[in-house]
Amino acid sequence: MKIAIPKNGEMVNQHFGKSESFLIVTIEEGKVVSNKEISVLDLQHNHGGLSSLIVKEGASLVICGGIGAGAYNALKENGLDVIRGVNSTIEEAVAAYLKNELKDKAVMCSHHGEHHK
């Protein structure tokens, strides 16, 4: 399986739509086998474009911090599972997921439409 995680340095980005890159983590037999960083600079706040790119990369799960309803709905419409409200390093988030300790906190950001497409 593959997991897409918005990056802010080594941390899970707390603003999904402002992410400049995502880490695509490949998991096989309960272990991380590869990481691939992809730039999404030209897709900031482009919910449909971001979700399509994540699907194209083969991910089935998105682990993120804060996310707005538009982005969340675009991910779900593309068949992606989403774990929201994660505030940790990417490494810690993946380790918690592999131990089945990472739960969706059902948090949704409200930005009142500013800069959203």
C-alpha positions in Angstrom: 0.0 0.0 0.0 1.0 3.6 -0.4 0.3 6.5 1.9 0.4 10.2 0.9 1.5 12.7 3.6 1.7 16.5 3.2 5.1 17.7 4.3 6.3 20.6 6.3 10.0 19.7 6.8 9.9 16.5 8.7 6.5 17.2 10.1 3.0 16.4 8.8 1.8 19.7 7.3 -1.0 21.2 9.4 -2.5 23.0 6.3 -3.1 20.4 3.6 -3.9 23.0 0.9 -0.6 24.9 1.4 1.7 21.9 1.1 4.6 22.3 -1.2 5.3 18.6 -1.3 4.0 15.2 -0.3 5.8 12.1 0.8 4.6 8.9 -0.8 5.4 6.1 1.6 5.3 2.5 0.3 4.4 -0.1 2.8 4.9 -3.9 2.2 4.4 -6.6 4.8 4.0 -4.0 7.6 7.3 -2.2 6.8 8.3 1.0 5.0 10.1 -0.1 1.8 10.4 3.3 0.1 9.7 7.0 0.3 9.2 9.3 -2.6 8.8 13.1 -2.3 6.7 14.8 -4.9 6.3 18.5 -5.5 2.8 19.9 -5.5 3.8 23.6 -5.6 1.7 24.2 -8.7 -1.3 22.5 -7.1 -1.7 24.4 -3.8 -5.4 24.8 -3.0 -6.3 22.8 -6.2 -8.3 20.1 -4.4 -9.1 18.1 -7.5 -5.6 18.3 -8.9 -4.1 17.2 -5.6 -6.4 14.3 -5.1 -5.9 13.2 -8.7 -2.1 13.3 -8.3 -2.2 11.3 -5.1 -4.3 8.6 -6.8 -1.9 8.6 -9.8 0.9 8.0 -7.4 -0.9 4.9 -6.3 -1.8 6.0 -2.7 -4.9 4.7 -1.0 -4.5 6.6 2.3 -3.8 10.2 3.2 -2.4 11.1 6.6 -2.7 14.8 7.3 -3.1 17.5 9.9 -5.6 20.2 9.1 -7.7 19.9 6.0 -10.7 21.8 4.7 -14.0 20.3 3.6 -13.2 20.9 -0.1 -10.0 19.0 -0.1 -11.3 16.3 2.2 -14.3 15.7 -0.1 -12.1 15.6 -3.2 -10.0 12.9 -1.6 -13.0 10.9 -0.5 -14.6 11.2 -4.0 -11.4 9.7 -5.4 -11.7 6.7 -3.1 -9.0 7.7 -0.7 -9.1 7.0 3.0 -8.1 10.0 5.1 -6.7 10.2 8.7 -7.0 13.8 9.9 -5.7 15.7 12.9 -2.2 14.2 13.0 0.3 16.5 14.6 3.7 14.8 14.7 6.7 14.0 12.5 6.0 12.0 9.4 8.1 9.1 10.8 6.1 9.1 14.0 2.8 9.2 12.1 3.8 6.2 9.9 5.0 4.2 12.9 1.7 4.9 14.7 -0.2 3.8 11.6 1.7 0.6 11.3 1.0 -0.2 15.0 -2.7 0.6 14.3 -2.5 3.5 16.8 -3.3 6.3 14.4 -7.0 7.4 14.5 -8.9 9.9 12.5 -9.7 12.9 14.7 -12.4 14.1 12.3 -11.2 17.7 12.4 -12.1 20.0 9.6 -10.6 23.4 8.9 -12.8 26.4 8.0 -11.1 29.1 5.9 -14.2 30.7 4.6 -13.2 30.2 1.0 -10.0 32.3 0.9 -7.8 31.4 -2.0 -9.6 28.1 -2.5 -10.4 26.9 -6.0 
